């Protein structure tokens, strides 16, 4: 069968399957198991309403259990055994081996840099973008342009930026924007940007900042619009200048939103994989934890160390996730 | 201490939307001026133009003899209290009041003294460390007022400060504002409201705005007793003034008008011989009408009767296309429902309008 047809068929089966499940299971519950008639009508209605939420949640619970909860425990188990030795329990040996590898520490260090820089830069640019685009006539066009990278996959973005950092021999015209600018500004040799340690990590971060700024801007722009105009006018009458109004009146009022945006981007950063994988694959000291895990699991086939590194990532993500969810809930109240 | 002078002030949005025009007004130190008018008449816009939040598109605004059209709000010596309080939600009451002073570069001691002085006047001392969200509506409004007081402005601007409060609190806060004004005899206040009770009770002078301009300026009782136009007559006072169409049949010291419904009205408003036969509207307030057995001004059948105990409101069966005549009689008259009643009025309280302008004010 043609792949496109297969795709359409899959979607149709999925959508109608879902609708069918909810409709039919509801019907069975109301008409067969606890029918709303007969001598026990009141009790039956109450019981049906008690069961209904679980009935509707069942598919999601099963799917999440299978694809999220089970893998967590399986990964935890894998991190304590040695597959090559027939699945023998080895305790913390895998972790020990991982901690002795310099590549792991490099990945951890790089992740820390990413963590410090990307959420901060994205949120800051997003905030500036939100404030500026709200004030100009063509703000909505600017906003769409800044938001557009959100629609590009990380791999796609990696490929686009690889072209920006592209290097050609000095005698050929440069197709990479960065080298073109560098030479135009008086550089002598075209640089192979992605191979320069430390600096190359920042070039990779640039890609994620480029993507996440749009997200931050859209959320923060909505928050900025929610600020009561009178508080700004009161500040004007109180004599505050534009910067004081922005930093002392506006930003504090949207602080909870800023924190939610910040932590959401932090979660993305902790899991960053595609960009590094597509652009450097962790070479030249650009390794990050997720890519390290992928390397170990699927290239070196070292399930023990791979799983151990996965556990480390989860350990780092969990507290931020909890905090984020809590903040988002408080925001909603 | 400040005199305000508005000369030919106007406001236009874009090229053609005119909101206000030809506003001329002198406000002297110590006055409490109230802007009233129907919604959309531009009263808040006028206040915001004085504050500097809206640009003045024509004319000049002077504060203490200095034209301030292009002076930024903070340097005009004004302070404003907003309808929604506009407190900074992330700052404590103390910081809310300190904000302007800190920007102005006052020392910590000066700020502290000013805040405690204001907090004492407004009974806010126990709440200085609280955030606005932990305060009641009335307390928030007092903080908003406190925020103005600490700046020691020349002119206080109030933009419908009581409309977010419930009825009981509104009365209490209104009295507080009146006392505050009492305690600061040298401060000038401009107050916008759509509530005529606030206007009547607080104002030293009321400015009635209508149709993009000023309909009348005067003390509350001037406006009540000698309205310049039908609009002012009907806008001030509740229920609104009744209007009866008629024709002048007698002139001189007193004017006699034969009304459409066969009644005769006599007014203390003088008229001259040439007015004979002039088509006029006679205005009588519901509270100035009294039941009579003799000569009557109006006769009609009571349609609806509202007995409030203190007074009884009679709504008469309306004539085709006109508002019903309303009479407010003191005491209880429960038996009048559905009956035919004749009404008369004291000539001193009968207003005469021609072309919707009062005959009292013509040259």
Interface residues (C-beta under 8 A of the other chain):
Chain A: X228 X230 X231 X233 X234 X235 X236 X237 X238 X239 X240 X244 X248 X249 X252 X253 X255
Chain B: X51 X52 X53 X72 X73 X74 X75 X78 X79 X80 X82 X83 X84 X85 X86 X87 X88 X89 X90 X91 X99 X100 X103 X104 X147 X151
